[in-house]
Amino acid sequence: MESVVIKVRARVVGWVSDDFPGWLEVIVRDAGGEEHRIVDKLPVLTSLPIGPGSPLPPELWLHADMIQASAHQVEIALGDDIETVADRRVLTVSTGDVIWI
């Protein structure tokens, strides 16, 4: 079965490091309201032209694969080898926080 590619909403928390190529921290909120922290390289999280002095967008949309969906929740696997600081790749998020692409 072919995976369904989606995007999941992530709130930008801040710039973590100027070390090349730049590191951002974002939060993904799951369907239960728990926040999952992700710290990764800028080009892994977004293709937006953001630099150390740039204003940060309030949110980003991260690539993910849909595992399963119901009317109100979607189980996802974060894409692009992204994982939370707690080493999680699979999360269940609200359907309002995903875009099917």
C-alpha positions, -999 to 999 in steps of 0.1 A, spaced: 0 0 0 13 34 -9 17 59 19 -4 91 20 18 121 23 5 149 45 18 180 63 14 185 100 13 219 118 43 228 140 46 260 161 80 277 158 95 282 193 128 298 183 163 298 168 185 273 186 219 277 170 237 296 143 259 266 136 257 258 99 231 254 85 211 268 114 189 250 139 153 256 149 131 244 177 94 236 169 65 221 188 40 196 174 8 193 196 -8 159 196 -45 152 198 -44 149 236 -28 184 239 7 172 247 35 192 231 63 173 214 96 193 210 117 190 178 151 205 173 166 200 139 185 217 110 167 245 92 167 228 58 152 196 72 123 216 88 116 241 60 127 255 27 117 290 38 146 315 35 152 320 72 185 331 88 197 340 122 185 376 119 153 369 101 119 371 118 106 336 124 73 324 111 48 315 138 43 280 123 57 256 98 41 226 81 63 194 84 61 165 60 46 133 74 31 100 63 -4 91 74 -6 58 92 -43 58 98 -71 84 102 -105 87 119 -129 116 119 -110 136 145 -75 122 146 -47 112 123 -18 89 133 13 101 115 49 92 111 71 124 109 89 126 75 124 136 65 139 115 94 125 141 118 119 129 154 111 145 187 138 151 213 122 121 231 130 100 200 94 97 188 85 97 151 49 85 154 23 108 168 -15 111 168 -27 146 160 -60 163 154 -73 164 119 -73 202 121 -35 201 123 -29 183 90 -31 191 53 -35 163 28 -12 170 -2 
